[in-house]
Amino acid sequence: MRWGIVIATQDGKTLFSRNPNGRFIPASNTKLFTTAAAMAELAELDHEAAEHPTTLLLAPRPHGAPDLILRGSGDAVLSDDAACKTDCLKTLADAVSAKRLRHIHAIIADDQLFADERWGDGWSWNNLPTQWGTAVSALTLNDNVAELTVQPGTHPGDRPTVHWSAPDEGLTLVNQALTVPDGKPELSLEKKPGDTRVILTGTLPIDAPVQTLKIGLDDPALSTARHLRSLLRQTGIRVQTIQVRHRLTKTAADTPAPAARILATLPAPDLKNDIRHLLKVSQNLHAELILRRLALVHGKGSTEDGLTERKQVLTTLGLPTAGFSLYDGSGMSPYNRVTPQTVIQLLRFANNQPWGADWRDDLPLAARDGTLAHRFIGTPVADHLHAKTGTLAATHSLSGYLQTTRGQTLLIAIFANDIPDDLPHPTKIMDDLVTAVAKAE
């Protein structure tokens, strides 16, 4: 196991270090870099979001029913949940109903605002069908996951009863799970990229509560169009077909927009609030969408443009380019490398920015919320550490701001890489170290 640790004061004094300039896989500590760049350019991102809202357009055809064009904006919180208040797909469906249309030829799902790069460089293939590795698109609904509810069968040996949250998702379930007399739920979903079959395996005790499993979707734009079709059908509007327009190049839209008029637009999302959400719960898809929003500031919405913009912003803040090599927005890529010392510099520089206090508060709070809700409970660190966690295969990280029992705020960056399977979980070592630092005189 390799450790990289730096503990420092806000004014630049290093109190402890181990391998401070070693290069480590940061996992979700990558989100510190992505969101810091986004906070630094929040005004530009808000402007771009206002310029490119989620839009529904009506496109007449020479003969027959018109088409609907659903144009994506990169909105990470677009939803068709019954409790949706603002960024709601139903708002767009209602606009169609208000026109008293009864027949639509095609729903055209257009996600060409971003290049068609659905997964990051180096992402592990087995992560792609999961909620953590789900595909990225400018047209994304419900975090681009499908939910499957599973409840025990009537008798041991029966197949569990299953139900998709959205039956019109185009997925075929192969139910290989079994109801068993006792034990604990052990269910999993398997899906190969590009395959519509989802295999449910494992066991579910007969007295177990209903389980909810999530699966990532390959084509977010297609999924969103299917959900819109379902909403329209509920109001009696027939939809003949669905088409999808992806941008296969990194420079400009491949398919010219047809003549169409706007039926409805949705308000620009609250990006600052989304940054808080993605940091608290470590939401990978939202981080990738923020990276692609950065790509629109001086680029054309490709991943490469986003990586370039983020690097430019961070070097302007003063980070050394040799201290970080990042290939995605979320930290799913095992190609990513950072040094603990560079993370300390990022924390220090951010703390001196006008947005620094808000960004610090957006990080999970020890023993209270987010990915730290169940760590440091009953210790002096509870309520006194704002930090970002990170977890990937054989990798753990923890970086942020620690207030000691003496009232001093320290910067910490702790990385463990190349963790053998048979060693104790490194988070306990990390937590014990942070607790000891918090109590030190």
ZAKOLLO-779737 format. One record per residue (C-alpha): residue in one letter; chain; x, z, y. Coordinates in Angstrom, 3 decimals. Example, Ala and Ser with C-alpha at 12.3 -4.5 7.8 and 13.67 -1.06 7.14 Angstrom:
- lokol_nugu_xx_zz_yy
- A_A_12.300_7.800_-4.500
- S_A_13.670_7.140_-1.060
***
This chain:
- lokol_nugu_xx_zz_yy
- M_A_0.000_0.000_0.000
- R_A_1.276_-0.886_3.479
- W_A_0.414_1.307_6.452
- G_A_0.531_0.406_10.115
- I_A_-0.239_3.220_12.549
- V_A_0.068_3.774_16.283
- I_A_-1.265_6.792_18.168
- A_A_-0.698_6.641_21.910
- T_A_-1.822_8.013_25.234
- Q_A_-3.715_5.934_27.757
- D_A_-0.705_5.817_30.063
- G_A_1.492_4.147_27.448
- K_A_3.285_6.983_25.660
- T_A_3.517_6.558_21.889
- L_A_2.950_9.844_20.052
- F_A_3.337_8.479_16.535
- S_A_3.985_5.089_14.989
- R_A_4.627_3.603_11.599
- N_A_5.314_-0.097_11.294
- P_A_3.820_-0.723_14.762
- N_A_4.890_-4.374_14.881
- G_A_4.036_-5.227_11.299
- R_A_1.427_-7.919_10.801
- F_A_-1.752_-6.702_9.120
- I_A_-5.070_-8.204_8.064
- P_A_-7.477_-6.589_10.554
- A_A_-10.779_-7.305_8.772
- S_A_-13.584_-6.425_11.218
- N_A_-11.123_-5.109_13.797
- T_A_-11.068_-8.811_14.686
- K_A_-14.365_-8.124_16.447
- L_A_-12.462_-6.036_19.013
- F_A_-10.665_-9.185_20.150
- T_A_-13.772_-11.387_20.099
- T_A_-15.997_-8.983_22.003
- A_A_-13.330_-7.998_24.535
- A_A_-12.942_-11.671_25.439
- A_A_-16.724_-12.002_25.625
- M_A_-17.053_-8.984_27.926
- A_A_-14.337_-10.422_30.164
- E_A_-16.291_-13.685_30.442
- L_A_-19.803_-12.272_30.204
- A_A_-20.939_-13.927_33.441
- E_A_-19.850_-17.331_32.137
- L_A_-21.502_-16.711_28.776
- D_A_-24.756_-15.645_30.413
- H_A_-24.680_-18.807_32.532
- E_A_-24.190_-21.003_29.461
- A_A_-26.983_-19.170_27.636
- A_A_-29.346_-19.827_30.545
- E_A_-28.308_-23.501_30.633
- H_A_-28.978_-24.008_26.913
- P_A_-32.123_-22.081_25.916
- T_A_-33.835_-22.429_22.570
- T_A_-36.226_-25.298_23.257
- L_A_-39.140_-27.015_21.544
- L_A_-39.758_-30.612_22.587
- L_A_-42.487_-33.115_21.787
- A_A_-41.165_-36.605_21.018
- P_A_-43.763_-39.408_20.834
- R_A_-43.349_-42.136_18.217
- P_A_-44.453_-45.779_18.563
- H_A_-47.070_-45.233_15.888
- G_A_-48.675_-42.161_14.431
- A_A_-48.126_-38.472_15.003
- P_A_-45.297_-37.246_17.252
- D_A_-42.150_-35.387_16.253
- L_A_-41.190_-31.875_17.270
- I_A_-37.564_-31.242_18.171
- L_A_-36.426_-27.654_17.747
- R_A_-33.160_-27.380_19.663
- G_A_-30.942_-24.397_18.920
- S_A_-29.135_-22.368_21.565
- G_A_-26.923_-20.105_19.478
- D_A_-29.423_-17.268_19.894
- A_A_-28.388_-14.623_17.358
- V_A_-31.655_-12.698_17.541
- L_A_-34.259_-15.445_17.106
- S_A_-36.890_-14.000_14.780
- D_A_-40.264_-14.616_13.199
- D_A_-40.792_-10.969_12.324
- A_A_-44.288_-9.675_13.034
- A_A_-42.808_-7.073_15.398
- C_A_-40.835_-9.644_17.442
- K_A_-41.170_-9.148_21.219
- T_A_-38.957_-11.686_23.008
- D_A_-36.906_-14.263_21.063
- C_A_-39.810_-15.197_18.804
- L_A_-40.330_-18.379_16.819
- K_A_-44.068_-17.760_17.051
- T_A_-43.903_-18.347_20.813
- L_A_-42.854_-21.915_20.086
- A_A_-45.489_-22.374_17.392
- D_A_-48.158_-21.130_19.797
- A_A_-47.076_-23.765_22.325
- V_A_-47.844_-26.469_19.762
- S_A_-51.231_-24.948_18.988
- A_A_-52.044_-24.834_22.697
- K_A_-51.695_-28.633_22.840
- R_A_-54.399_-28.933_20.167
- L_A_-52.142_-31.052_18.001
- R_A_-53.305_-31.329_14.387
- H_A_-50.592_-33.469_12.861
- I_A_-46.805_-33.559_13.325
- H_A_-44.730_-36.291_11.747
- A_A_-41.411_-34.403_11.591
- I_A_-39.881_-31.171_12.732
- I_A_-36.358_-32.139_13.771
- A_A_-34.038_-29.136_13.648
- D_A_-31.230_-29.789_16.138
- D_A_-28.218_-27.454_16.034
- Q_A_-25.793_-29.846_17.746
- L_A_-24.871_-27.388_20.503
- F_A_-22.105_-26.235_18.145
- A_A_-20.023_-28.320_15.765
- D_A_-21.158_-28.165_12.144
- E_A_-18.605_-25.586_11.008
- R_A_-20.691_-23.112_9.083
- W_A_-17.933_-20.948_7.632
- G_A_-14.564_-19.776_8.868
- D_A_-11.128_-20.839_7.683
- G_A_-10.149_-19.075_4.491
- W_A_-13.464_-17.343_3.874
- S_A_-13.743_-16.373_0.224
- W_A_-16.198_-18.648_-1.617
- N_A_-17.908_-15.690_-3.300
- N_A_-18.771_-14.235_0.134
- L_A_-20.545_-17.364_1.354
- P_A_-23.924_-16.633_-0.287
- T_A_-23.963_-13.044_0.984
- Q_A_-25.424_-11.658_4.196
- W_A_-21.840_-10.995_5.371
- G_A_-20.667_-14.569_4.844
- T_A_-23.825_-16.473_5.675
- A_A_-23.547_-19.820_7.434
- V_A_-23.205_-20.133_11.220
- S_A_-25.372_-22.469_13.293
- A_A_-26.715_-22.924_16.802
- L_A_-30.174_-22.673_15.232
- T_A_-30.334_-19.372_13.360
- L_A_-33.357_-17.268_12.405
- N_A_-33.593_-13.735_10.987
- D_A_-29.799_-13.386_10.762
- N_A_-29.870_-16.386_8.401
- V_A_-30.731_-14.373_5.315
- A_A_-33.616_-14.471_2.874
- E_A_-34.939_-11.165_1.558
- L_A_-36.075_-10.581_-1.998
- T_A_-38.110_-7.492_-2.855
- V_A_-37.818_-6.288_-6.436
- Q_A_-39.964_-3.656_-8.124
- P_A_-39.901_-2.411_-11.722
- G_A_-42.000_-4.061_-14.398
- T_A_-44.800_-2.236_-16.167
- H_A_-42.741_-1.351_-19.247
- P_A_-39.043_-1.060_-20.160
- G_A_-37.804_-4.495_-21.162
- D_A_-40.100_-6.287_-18.703
- R_A_-38.731_-8.511_-15.991
- P_A_-39.024_-6.842_-12.580
- T_A_-41.654_-8.200_-10.197
- V_A_-40.069_-10.207_-7.379
- H_A_-41.243_-11.573_-4.037
- W_A_-39.460_-13.613_-1.384
- S_A_-40.110_-12.545_2.209
- A_A_-40.454_-16.254_3.044
- P_A_-41.649_-18.241_0.010
- D_A_-41.077_-21.555_1.828
- E_A_-37.281_-21.102_1.864
- G_A_-36.528_-23.828_-0.679
- L_A_-34.918_-21.406_-3.137
- T_A_-35.573_-21.206_-6.869
- L_A_-35.251_-17.735_-8.366
- V_A_-33.936_-17.268_-11.893
- N_A_-34.970_-13.741_-12.846
- Q_A_-32.618_-12.349_-15.498
- A_A_-33.005_-8.689_-14.528
- L_A_-34.597_-6.083_-16.780
- T_A_-36.657_-2.943_-16.298
- V_A_-34.983_0.003_-18.076
- P_A_-36.197_3.532_-18.926
- D_A_-33.840_5.413_-16.608
- G_A_-30.593_5.291_-14.652
- K_A_-29.966_3.914_-11.183
- P_A_-30.721_0.489_-9.706
- E_A_-27.973_-2.022_-10.449
- L_A_-29.167_-5.384_-9.191
- S_A_-27.303_-8.335_-7.745
- L_A_-28.039_-11.833_-6.511
- E_A_-25.796_-14.756_-7.373
- K_A_-25.827_-18.141_-5.684
- K_A_-23.296_-20.936_-5.512
- P_A_-22.786_-22.664_-2.154
- G_A_-24.960_-25.752_-1.972
- D_A_-27.157_-24.673_-4.878
- T_A_-30.808_-23.762_-4.332
- R_A_-30.917_-21.566_-7.436
- V_A_-30.593_-17.810_-6.950
- I_A_-29.934_-15.713_-10.053
- L_A_-31.130_-12.111_-10.145
- T_A_-29.227_-9.982_-12.663
- G_A_-28.936_-6.300_-13.506
- T_A_-31.263_-3.441_-14.324
- L_A_-33.949_-1.470_-12.497
- P_A_-35.256_1.906_-13.752
- I_A_-38.993_2.000_-14.310
- D_A_-39.435_4.833_-11.784
- A_A_-37.199_3.272_-9.101
- P_A_-38.575_2.470_-5.634
- V_A_-38.863_-1.106_-4.441
- Q_A_-35.451_-2.660_-3.800
- T_A_-34.668_-5.207_-1.076
- L_A_-31.818_-7.660_-1.645
- K_A_-30.499_-10.237_0.822
- I_A_-28.989_-13.661_0.268
- G_A_-27.218_-15.844_2.819
- L_A_-28.507_-19.365_3.470
- D_A_-26.446_-22.564_3.528
- D_A_-28.327_-24.463_6.240
- P_A_-29.691_-22.201_8.991
- A_A_-31.241_-25.075_10.953
- L_A_-33.182_-26.305_7.925
- S_A_-34.364_-22.774_7.179
- T_A_-35.561_-22.276_10.761
- A_A_-37.512_-25.538_10.637
- R_A_-39.179_-24.437_7.400
- H_A_-40.274_-21.197_9.025
- L_A_-41.698_-23.103_12.001
- R_A_-43.564_-25.396_9.613
- S_A_-45.039_-22.357_7.893
- L_A_-46.258_-20.943_11.219
- L_A_-47.825_-24.276_12.158
- R_A_-49.560_-24.589_8.805
- Q_A_-51.144_-21.189_9.342
- T_A_-52.925_-22.647_12.383
- G_A_-54.043_-25.780_10.555
- I_A_-51.326_-28.121_11.851
- R_A_-49.990_-30.507_9.216
- V_A_-46.259_-31.319_9.148
- Q_A_-45.209_-34.363_7.159
- T_A_-41.458_-33.821_6.884
- I_A_-38.399_-31.976_8.166
- Q_A_-35.187_-33.531_9.463
- V_A_-31.941_-31.858_10.488
- R_A_-29.429_-33.013_13.083
- H_A_-25.951_-31.546_12.723
- R_A_-22.928_-32.387_14.864
- L_A_-20.186_-33.530_12.529
- T_A_-17.562_-33.922_15.257
- K_A_-15.952_-31.310_17.479
- T_A_-16.365_-33.186_20.741
- A_A_-19.904_-34.401_21.437
- A_A_-23.371_-34.629_19.946
- D_A_-23.497_-37.244_17.182
- T_A_-27.187_-38.067_17.577
- P_A_-28.509_-39.029_21.023
- A_A_-31.566_-37.053_22.050
- P_A_-34.741_-39.180_21.969
- A_A_-37.141_-39.304_24.875
- A_A_-39.073_-36.066_24.694
- R_A_-40.795_-33.553_26.903
- I_A_-40.387_-29.812_26.774
- L_A_-43.238_-27.836_25.253
- A_A_-41.646_-24.395_25.483
- T_A_-38.376_-22.550_25.928
- L_A_-37.340_-19.033_25.007
- P_A_-35.561_-16.653_27.382
- A_A_-31.795_-16.433_27.182
- P_A_-30.719_-13.648_24.835
- D_A_-29.266_-10.391_26.128
- L_A_-25.641_-11.030_25.162
- K_A_-24.405_-7.641_26.323
- N_A_-26.917_-5.926_24.080
- D_A_-25.988_-8.215_21.200
- I_A_-22.310_-7.320_21.620
- R_A_-23.274_-3.662_21.337
- H_A_-25.301_-4.361_18.206
- L_A_-22.611_-6.387_16.470
- L_A_-19.944_-3.758_17.179
- K_A_-22.102_-0.873_16.004
- V_A_-23.109_-2.412_12.663
- S_A_-20.255_-4.946_12.336
- Q_A_-22.557_-7.978_12.258
- N_A_-20.424_-10.944_11.185
- L_A_-22.847_-13.750_12.030
- H_A_-23.365_-12.468_15.564
- A_A_-19.596_-12.243_16.095
- E_A_-19.175_-15.843_14.968
- L_A_-21.913_-16.958_17.353
- I_A_-20.180_-15.119_20.211
- L_A_-16.961_-16.995_19.359
- R_A_-18.828_-20.289_19.576
- R_A_-20.363_-19.240_22.886
- L_A_-16.825_-18.708_24.149
- A_A_-16.164_-22.269_22.979
- L_A_-18.688_-23.573_25.522
- V_A_-16.977_-22.036_28.565
- H_A_-14.250_-24.683_28.698
- G_A_-14.909_-26.599_25.486
- K_A_-17.537_-28.332_23.389
- G_A_-18.690_-25.618_21.019
- S_A_-16.227_-26.012_18.155
- T_A_-14.499_-23.141_16.393
- E_A_-11.176_-24.457_17.652
- D_A_-12.462_-24.344_21.231
- G_A_-13.608_-20.759_20.697
- L_A_-10.267_-19.661_19.274
- T_A_-8.479_-21.287_22.213
- E_A_-10.757_-19.665_24.792
- R_A_-10.453_-16.214_23.226
- K_A_-6.672_-16.470_23.076
- Q_A_-6.509_-17.589_26.706
- V_A_-8.653_-14.674_27.876
- L_A_-6.671_-12.113_25.880
- T_A_-3.288_-13.368_27.018
- T_A_-4.564_-13.223_30.595
- L_A_-5.359_-9.563_29.933
- G_A_-1.728_-9.148_28.946
- L_A_-1.691_-9.325_25.155
- P_A_1.424_-10.920_23.631
- T_A_0.622_-14.089_21.704
- A_A_3.009_-13.012_18.942
- G_A_0.870_-9.938_18.349
- F_A_-2.229_-11.638_16.977
- S_A_-3.125_-14.729_14.955
- L_A_-6.880_-15.022_14.502
- Y_A_-8.873_-17.750_12.761
- D_A_-12.465_-16.582_13.085
- G_A_-14.671_-14.344_15.194
- S_A_-15.723_-11.706_12.700
- G_A_-12.717_-10.838_10.557
- M_A_-13.867_-12.411_7.301
- S_A_-10.806_-14.657_7.184
- P_A_-7.827_-13.288_5.223
- Y_A_-5.636_-15.521_7.403
- N_A_-6.073_-13.166_10.378
- R_A_-3.107_-11.020_11.393
- V_A_-2.594_-8.443_14.154
- T_A_-0.035_-5.761_14.878
- P_A_-1.126_-2.152_15.440
- Q_A_0.802_-2.143_18.718
- T_A_-1.183_-5.143_19.974
- V_A_-4.455_-3.405_19.156
- I_A_-3.283_-0.391_21.177
- Q_A_-2.494_-2.728_24.072
- L_A_-5.954_-4.277_23.799
- L_A_-7.603_-0.848_23.862
- R_A_-5.524_0.174_26.874
- F_A_-6.105_-3.044_28.819
- A_A_-9.838_-2.983_28.076
- N_A_-10.108_0.603_29.266
- N_A_-8.825_-0.493_32.675
- Q_A_-11.370_-3.290_33.096
- P_A_-14.698_-2.954_34.958
- W_A_-16.472_-3.503_31.634
- G_A_-14.170_-1.182_29.684
- A_A_-16.387_1.907_29.650
- D_A_-19.397_-0.045_28.378
- W_A_-17.306_-1.741_25.692
- R_A_-15.876_1.579_24.531
- D_A_-19.375_3.051_24.283
- D_A_-20.480_0.031_22.252
- L_A_-18.095_1.025_19.456
- P_A_-19.466_3.152_16.599
- L_A_-19.513_6.882_17.377
- A_A_-18.121_9.193_14.716
- A_A_-20.772_10.995_12.635
- R_A_-23.559_9.507_14.766
- D_A_-24.141_5.760_14.517
- G_A_-23.084_2.386_13.234
- T_A_-20.383_2.120_10.603
- L_A_-19.122_5.627_11.451
- A_A_-22.499_7.335_10.996
- H_A_-21.424_8.941_7.713
- R_A_-17.782_9.647_8.527
- F_A_-16.266_12.719_10.221
- I_A_-19.438_14.771_9.760
- G_A_-18.732_18.457_10.406
- T_A_-15.265_17.813_11.862
- P_A_-13.912_18.073_15.428
- V_A_-13.936_14.271_15.501
- A_A_-17.745_14.072_15.361
- D_A_-19.074_12.695_18.666
- H_A_-15.489_12.327_19.927
- L_A_-14.307_9.054_18.393
- H_A_-15.475_5.589_19.419
- A_A_-13.814_3.205_16.981
- K_A_-14.191_-0.059_15.095
- T_A_-13.967_-0.016_11.341
- G_A_-12.793_-2.853_9.130
- T_A_-13.099_-3.549_5.418
- L_A_-12.004_-6.540_3.364
- A_A_-10.501_-6.876_-0.107
- A_A_-7.564_-4.428_-0.295
- T_A_-7.829_-3.873_3.470
- H_A_-9.120_-1.072_5.691
- S_A_-8.734_-0.501_9.429
- L_A_-9.843_1.916_12.140
- S_A_-9.066_1.488_15.837
- G_A_-10.480_3.036_18.977
- Y_A_-10.609_5.960_21.386
- L_A_-10.267_9.587_20.251
- Q_A_-10.983_12.600_22.436
- T_A_-9.001_15.577_21.161
- T_A_-10.136_19.206_21.187
- R_A_-7.963_19.621_24.296
- G_A_-9.953_16.948_26.102
- Q_A_-7.234_14.290_26.007
- T_A_-8.215_10.707_25.177
- L_A_-5.865_8.999_22.736
- L_A_-5.718_5.430_21.476
- I_A_-5.496_4.967_17.713
- A_A_-4.878_1.945_15.499
- I_A_-4.645_2.505_11.753
- F_A_-4.292_-0.258_9.161
- A_A_-3.964_-0.122_5.383
- N_A_-3.245_-3.395_3.574
- D_A_-2.389_-4.358_-0.004
- I_A_-4.314_-1.386_-1.404
- P_A_-3.981_-1.117_-5.214
- D_A_-7.230_-0.734_-7.122
- D_A_-6.175_2.506_-8.824
- L_A_-5.309_4.445_-5.654
- P_A_-7.706_6.823_-3.856
- H_A_-9.857_5.264_-1.152
- P_A_-7.717_5.025_2.019
- T_A_-10.564_5.948_4.366
- K_A_-10.143_9.610_3.396
- I_A_-6.473_9.447_4.353
- M_A_-7.423_7.775_7.641
- D_A_-10.113_10.341_8.383
- D_A_-7.843_13.270_7.547
- L_A_-5.148_11.858_9.837
- V_A_-7.545_11.348_12.752
- T_A_-8.979_14.846_12.266
- A_A_-5.490_16.365_12.273
- V_A_-4.627_14.505_15.478
- A_A_-7.857_15.670_17.108
- K_A_-7.000_19.317_16.347
- A_A_-3.283_19.156_17.206
- E_A_-2.045_21.337_20.049
***
